[in-house]
Amino acid sequence: MIEKRPGIMIYRHPNPEIRSYLTSAEISKYRVERFTAPGGDGFETQLKTLGTIGAYVVREILAIPGVREVEIKPREVRVKKGTPVSWDRIEPRIMRALNTAFRRKEMRLV
């Protein structure tokens, strides 16, 4: 099932613990990266490969209680949550992080 919001389409996977946020603009450099938890030098090095906007999105989403994993592509962010956590609780924060990233990207272009 796909739900549309301005600039973002939300794809609800058959697995209810995973959702994809498909964006109209690129939010990271051309690569696919998977993050499970912040920490260590390897984490920061991997974040740098995404660029400033992509790194911001990953940090913000992983900081949300209940988020277990983030996979990022140039126009997609796939989020895996823990079983006891409701999407109603975490999705507004995910959308806020994505919208803030778009605003930052627009300010960089000006």
N, C-alpha and C positions, 0 to 999 in steps of 0.2 A: 504494500500500500504506500502511495506517495502523497504527502501533504505539502502544499505549496505555501511559502511565505515570501515576502519580498526579498529577492536575491538568494533565497535558500529553499531547497526542496528537501523534505525529510522522508527518507525511505525506511520503512519499518520491515526489517528482515523477518523471515519465518521464525528465527530464534528470537524470542521476545527480550533477550538480554542485550541485543545489538541494534543500533540505529546508525544510519549514514546520513550525513548532512552534506548535500550536493550544492555547491556554491556556483554562482554565475561568474565570479572572478577568481583568479588564482590567489591562493593564500600561502602557498609555499613553492619552493623551487621544484623543478621536475625530478622527483624521486618519491619513492614510497618508503616510509619509515614507521616503525611500530615502537610505542613507548608503553611501559607498564608502571613505572614509578619513578619519581624524580630521585636523583641522588648519584653521587660519584662523578668522577671526571668523564667517564664514558658517556654519561647522560648529557652533560654540557657540550661535549664535542659533537655528539649526534644532533643536538638541537641547533648548533651553529650551521649545519648543512641545510637547514630549512629556510634560513633567512630570518629577519627580525619578526615579520608578521606571523609566519608559521610557528616560530618558537614561542611567541606570545600565546597563540591559540593552544598549543600543547600544554604549556605551563598552567594556564588558566583552567583548562578542562580537567587535567590531572589533579588539580587542587580541590576539585569538587568531591566532597565525601560520597563514597559509593561508586565512583568511577574506577574501573580496574585497568582499562587499557584504552589507548588512543592510537589509531592508525591514520596517518595523514598522507594525502596525495595532493597534487596542485589544486584540484577542484572538489575534493571530498575529504571529509573527516568522519571516520568510523569510530564510534564509541561503544565500548563494552562495559556494562555496569554489573555490580554485584546483585545476586538474587534478591536479597531482602529490600533493596532500594527501589522506589517508584520513579518512573520516568517523569511523572508530574512534579516530583520534587527537584530533579536535577536538570530537566530540559530547559527551564527558563534561564538558568545560569550558563548553559551551553550556548543558547541563542544570544545571550548578552555578550559572551566572549567573542562569538563570531561577528556580531554587529560592531563591536568595538574594534575588532581587527579590520573590518571594512573601512571604518572611519579613519583609522590610522593609515591605511593604504592610500585612501583618497588625499589625506593631508600630505603624504610624501610626494604625490604626483603634482601637487600645486606648486 
